[in-house]
């Protein structure tokens, strides 16, 4: 378990380096993947529900990256792009290819739906958090300047 | 401040951001922010493949500029630098030349060295293999396969190939090498190795940007990037699939 979490950190850090994130931000980009994966694996062990766990992990990554973006003054994608990588349904995608190659089309469809809904859960998790943060910052800006125009 | 000079700055800033893989709304916002900090009214319209800017002069006439974007390479550091430069312009407005110099400087910041990137890819493949419950030896195999596939990718990129071909070749190489490793040492788990070594090439950037673009109402860009992501995954999967169909029988 602890090994997995460390590996999630290293994986996000390594992918962040290939996207050319520099300095202190690279260290924090690694934590993004770590938090997301920690929540994902804990929830997956309790509920055994893959898509729900991926969604929760993506929400954690989204929350972390929006907060870190505001604290470190850089775009939130710097933290969310490396962060979602440990959650990506790679196993399902691979098994889909394998079933396709063995001509087992029904099983391939099943795995394809699993992979697609995993990707959808990641997207929706990030989208939800970004939307909430965007509405919050709009409200705050409107309050600061009550008579714009 | 001349409108043409301002146009050059705005186009350059937009070009750097878009070629580094920024979201559409961020590019548009940055261009408008740069123009507004010099007290010019400005409209920008950005597509994934081009930038249109129209700046209003004091007498009401308009200057319009356009730049075509051909290739994109993800570089989050550049996006970050241009973003913070445009924010700093709101406080103090330096002369046009200094801003342009700064932008050229940002454009020429080196990436991490080739050795560092290949080491990072190898380490990433290792850790993703372990993350998917592969054994330590699977991880070691993925370490080598990840670095070989990154090396071939880099060679292809220097030959001037395009993104889709790179992903296809990566898939084929990762698949064949993993099956070869499995044939040599049957205790290895070839599918954990394949997943670990292709994980870093999944189009995370395209998917994330596509979501954000959709959220900000840039539907054209959102669908374009979603299509890009689907194509990249398909091509990678096709590469792995070809290797598997040769290896299994």
HADDOCK unambig.tbl for C-alpha pairs under 7 A between the chains (distance, minus, plus):
assign (segid A and resid 4 and name CA) (segid B and resid 131 and name CA) 5.41 0.50 0.50
assign (segid A and resid 7 and name CA) (segid B and resid 127 and name CA) 4.87 0.50 0.50
assign (segid A and resid 7 and name CA) (segid B and resid 128 and name CA) 6.94 0.50 0.50
assign (segid A and resid 7 and name CA) (segid B and resid 130 and name CA) 6.98 0.50 0.50
assign (segid A and resid 7 and name CA) (segid B and resid 131 and name CA) 6.18 0.50 0.50
assign (segid A and resid 8 and name CA) (segid B and resid 127 and name CA) 6.94 0.50 0.50
assign (segid A and resid 8 and name CA) (segid B and resid 131 and name CA) 6.74 0.50 0.50
assign (segid A and resid 10 and name CA) (segid B and resid 124 and name CA) 6.68 0.50 0.50
assign (segid A and resid 10 and name CA) (segid B and resid 127 and name CA) 6.46 0.50 0.50
assign (segid A and resid 11 and name CA) (segid B and resid 124 and name CA) 4.55 0.50 0.50
assign (segid A and resid 11 and name CA) (segid B and resid 127 and name CA) 5.48 0.50 0.50
assign (segid A and resid 11 and name CA) (segid B and resid 128 and name CA) 6.13 0.50 0.50
assign (segid A and resid 14 and name CA) (segid B and resid 120 and name CA) 4.72 0.50 0.50
assign (segid A and resid 14 and name CA) (segid B and resid 121 and name CA) 6.33 0.50 0.50
assign (segid A and resid 14 and name CA) (segid B and resid 123 and name CA) 6.62 0.50 0.50
assign (segid A and resid 14 and name CA) (segid B and resid 124 and name CA) 5.17 0.50 0.50
assign (segid A and resid 15 and name CA) (segid B and resid 124 and name CA) 6.56 0.50 0.50
assign (segid A and resid 15 and name CA) (segid B and resid 200 and name CA) 6.50 0.50 0.50
assign (segid A and resid 17 and name CA) (segid B and resid 117 and name CA) 6.86 0.50 0.50
assign (segid A and resid 17 and name CA) (segid B and resid 120 and name CA) 6.67 0.50 0.50
assign (segid A and resid 18 and name CA) (segid B and resid 117 and name CA) 5.74 0.50 0.50
assign (segid A and resid 18 and name CA) (segid B and resid 120 and name CA) 6.94 0.50 0.50
assign (segid A and resid 19 and name CA) (segid B and resid 74 and name CA) 5.91 0.50 0.50
assign (segid A and resid 19 and name CA) (segid B and resid 75 and name CA) 5.30 0.50 0.50
assign (segid A and resid 19 and name CA) (segid B and resid 76 and name CA) 6.04 0.50 0.50
assign (segid A and resid 20 and name CA) (segid B and resid 75 and name CA) 5.40 0.50 0.50
assign (segid A and resid 20 and name CA) (segid B and resid 76 and name CA) 6.00 0.50 0.50
assign (segid A and resid 20 and name CA) (segid B and resid 77 and name CA) 5.87 0.50 0.50
assign (segid A and resid 20 and name CA) (segid B and resid 111 and name CA) 6.09 0.50 0.50
assign (segid A and resid 20 and name CA) (segid B and resid 112 and name CA) 6.58 0.50 0.50
assign (segid A and resid 21 and name CA) (segid B and resid 76 and name CA) 5.74 0.50 0.50
assign (segid A and resid 21 and name CA) (segid B and resid 77 and name CA) 5.15 0.50 0.50
assign (segid A and resid 22 and name CA) (segid B and resid 77 and name CA) 6.41 0.50 0.50
assign (segid A and resid 74 and name CA) (segid B and resid 80 and name CA) 5.70 0.50 0.50
assign (segid A and resid 75 and name CA) (segid B and resid 80 and name CA) 6.27 0.50 0.50
assign (segid A and resid 78 and name CA) (segid B and resid 76 and name CA) 6.12 0.50 0.50
assign (segid A and resid 81 and name CA) (segid B and resid 204 and name CA) 6.17 0.50 0.50
assign (segid A and resid 81 and name CA) (segid B and resid 205 and name CA) 6.02 0.50 0.50
assign (segid A and resid 81 and name CA) (segid B and resid 208 and name CA) 6.76 0.50 0.50
assign (segid A and resid 85 and name CA) (segid B and resid 204 and name CA) 6.89 0.50 0.50
assign (segid A and resid 90 and name CA) (segid B and resid 195 and name CA) 6.20 0.50 0.50
assign (segid A and resid 90 and name CA) (segid B and resid 199 and name CA) 6.81 0.50 0.50
assign (segid A and resid 91 and name CA) (segid B and resid 195 and name CA) 6.70 0.50 0.50
assign (segid A and resid 94 and name CA) (segid B and resid 195 and name CA) 6.83 0.50 0.50
assign (segid A and resid 97 and name CA) (segid B and resid 237 and name CA) 6.56 0.50 0.50
assign (segid A and resid 97 and name CA) (segid B and resid 241 and name CA) 5.95 0.50 0.50
assign (segid A and resid 101 and name CA) (segid B and resid 241 and name CA) 6.45 0.50 0.50
assign (segid A and resid 101 and name CA) (segid B and resid 245 and name CA) 6.00 0.50 0.50
assign (segid A and resid 123 and name CA) (segid B and resid 211 and name CA) 6.35 0.50 0.50
assign (segid A and resid 127 and name CA) (segid B and resid 211 and name CA) 6.44 0.50 0.50
assign (segid A and resid 127 and name CA) (segid B and resid 212 and name CA) 6.94 0.50 0.50
